[in-house]
Amino acid sequence: MMARNMGGRPPARGPMGGGGFGGMLPPQKTKDLGKTLRRLLARLRPERTRIIISAILALGSVAGTVIGPKIIGNATNVIFDGVIGKSLPAGITKAQAVAGLRAQGHGQIADLVSGANVVPGKGIDFTQLGEILAVAALVYLLASGLTWLLSYIMAGVAQRTVYGLRRDADAKLARLPLKYFDSHAHGDMLSRVTNDIDNITTTLQQGMSQFITSTLTIVGVLAVMVWISPLLAAVALVTVPLSIVVTLMVARRSQKHFAAQWARTGTLNGQVEQVHTGHALVQVFGRRKKAIEEFTEQNEGLYEASFRAQFLSGIIMPAMAFLGNVNYVVIAAVGGYRVATGAITLGDVQAFIQYSRQFTMPITQLAGQLNLLQSGLASAERVFEFLDAEEEVPDQARAELPDPQGDVALEHVSFRYEPEKPLISDFNLEVRPGQTIAIVGPTGAGKTTIVNLLMRFYDIDEGRICLDGINTRDLRRDDVRRVFGMVLQDTWLFTGTIRDNIGYGKVGATNEEIVAAAQAAYVDPFVRTLPEGYDTVLTDDASNISAGQKQLLTIARAFLADPTVLILDEATSSVDTRTEVLIQHAMARLRQGRTGFVIAHRLSTIRNADSIVVMDQGRIVEQGSHAELLRRGGFYSTLYNSQFSDVLEEQAS
């Protein structure tokens, strides 16, 4: 468990106002598009076999799609030849029919007939037409089946890739030092591991298969178009450079807005998360209007970035459609003229018009995928930045602690959160097994920081911390933290039963052990009054039990862990005086043979400690028992008497 609100740390962001998540500036553009793309492709390397199979399937699907219009064109020729042939006199040859038409002054019609495969006097050959249409249906059916199989495989490729990315992101969270969480907005971190990864999923799943099929379609269609008519193919290719220029111009301008869109999404998530967490405080301090204003400001920022990104990228599709329509008109005009002169058949022109549509469509799709790719790469860069964040210094496991006794020593320890602001300086403390040490002092004195250093949430700058004479730097962090049990002022309970929340303190804890820990922490009496008892499910914020009961549950969890060293950081601040006395008695029993650290502002709760350490500005200013420190009349005496005086004044009033 992580400590929060630590002494000496820069102030945490609150539910309102200055220093909030809204102050984070989004990146103006993707920092390194090529590097991000290469890293994303590297993630696909384990799936290369499936991608090759998908490419083969795409090739078959595209082949069927490309052949289809030519087959349909042949069917059109059969119909056209039948209609023309039926209108000509029977019993003559095609050459005689053409000569007769020229003799009658119908030269253009004669050219049309000469370019067609007609038999004078013969109508439509429905048998041949049926065979051609059956072949066309079979080809299209096969192409559709291959496309379905391609989509199925590529969906698996995308999901497995993102599964690995999400797994790595979750593992990364466990390796990050506490200072990373202190210096980054929680909402933005959540956005990176949820929204951004989901956006990458969409990019991979929709983009990869369409990119393969669109590319193959462009190549295949272009080859058939050149085969049918080089002239018409040249006409169709005129629009390609224009399409590329338009796409690149728009993409260059929209990329920076996509980066800003996802960064502002993280910012907005952070603002919503903190206001929701501090909802009660927002209401109590009358800052609801301010919170709404901040949300509106962040929402408008996201709106502007999203609007510009989507508007600019949305221009690509209509621009491609316009160029495609212009291309269609030119091909229809030139192709019609070529049919009239007999240079090409009507079926080939019909097929070519379909090909021109098929040629511009994948270009349009690739342009649309470029829009999706930009958004996905912007998200991928944010995720990779998170995965590249500096991790905890690797453990130097040069020693083991098989049977910890609880001997703790801090020798000339110095530490600072920020290089220019010293916090702990030349701190020395020795605690024998079974002793209870209370750490007191004003806010910001460094009390909780000492606890975090003991737990190796932070590594010290100078000196050393020892457990049973072994430098904690020579131990694995997990081994160090297993020695400690910790109860914080801020309770942490998850959605689950009371039994599960207590059992979190020990893997595989039996029901008897859980109940025994609950009884020791005085949890059992109030749990048994609940309708479901230990099976009562706590809500997200555990609002169905009181603040004091939450604290008791976290204490029971620590009891169940049976630690060698017990740390209580203002652990009784949320319970009433009577419950606090009961907890003190329970703690006295459980501290037998265990080392204890107690951080408390309420000095009356630590009078029975073996030794009291008084801190101020990162140093020990006094140390001794409660009675000794009062006799000295120093810093501790002043603190204690001020609290006692406050109580007397309250009783008198």
Sequence and secondary structure as in RCSB ss.txt:
>XXXX:A:sequence
MMARNMGGRPPARGPMGGGGFGGMLPPQKTKDLGKTLRRLLARLRPERTRIIISAILALGSVAGTVIGPKIIGNA
TNVIFDGVIGKSLPAGITKAQAVAGLRAQGHGQIADLVSGANVVPGKGIDFTQLGEILAVAALVYLLASGLTWLL
SYIMAGVAQRTVYGLRRDADAKLARLPLKYFDSHAHGDMLSRVTNDIDNITTTLQQGMSQFITSTLTIVGVLAVM
VWISPLLAAVALVTVPLSIVVTLMVARRSQKHFAAQWARTGTLNGQVEQVHTGHALVQVFGRRKKAIEEFTEQNE
GLYEASFRAQFLSGIIMPAMAFLGNVNYVVIAAVGGYRVATGAITLGDVQAFIQYSRQFTMPITQLAGQLNLLQS
GLASAERVFEFLDAEEEVPDQARAELPDPQGDVALEHVSFRYEPEKPLISDFNLEVRPGQTIAIVGPTGAGKTTI
VNLLMRFYDIDEGRICLDGINTRDLRRDDVRRVFGMVLQDTWLFTGTIRDNIGYGKVGATNEEIVAAAQAAYVDP
FVRTLPEGYDTVLTDDASNISAGQKQLLTIARAFLADPTVLILDEATSSVDTRTEVLIQHAMARLRQGRTGFVIA
HRLSTIRNADSIVVMDQGRIVEQGSHAELLRRGGFYSTLYNSQFSDVLEEQAS
>XXXX:A:secstr
    S TTS     SSSTTSGGG    SS S HHHHHHHHHHHTGGGHHHHHHHHHHHHHHHHHHHHHHHHHHHH
HHHHHHHHHHHHS TTS HHHHHHHHHHTT HHHHHHHHTS   TT    HHHHHHHHHHHHHHHHHHHHHHHHH
HHHHHHHHHHHHHHHHHHHHHHHHHS HHHHHHS HHHHHHHHTHHHHHHHHHHHHHHHHHHHHHHHHHHHHHHH
HHH HHHHHHHHTHHHHHHHHHHHHHHHHHHHHHHHHHHHHHHHHHHHHHHHTHHHHHHTT HHHHHHHHHHHHH
HHHHHHHHHHHHHHTHHHHHHHHHHHHHHHHHHHHHHHHHTTSS HHHHHHHHHHHHHHHHHHHHHHHHHHHHHH
HHHHHHHHHHHHTS            SS    EEEEEEEE SBTTB  EEEEEEEE TT EEEEE STTSSHHHH
HHHHTTSS  SEEEEEETTEEGGGS HHHHHHHEEEE SS    SEEHHHHHHTTSTT  HHHHHHHHHHTT HH
HHHTSTTGGG EE TT TTS HHHHHHHHHHHHHHH  SEEEEESTTTTS HHHHHHHHHHHHHHTTT EEEEE 
S GGGGTT SEEEEEETTEEEEEE HHHHHHHTSHHHHHHHHHHHHHHHHHH 
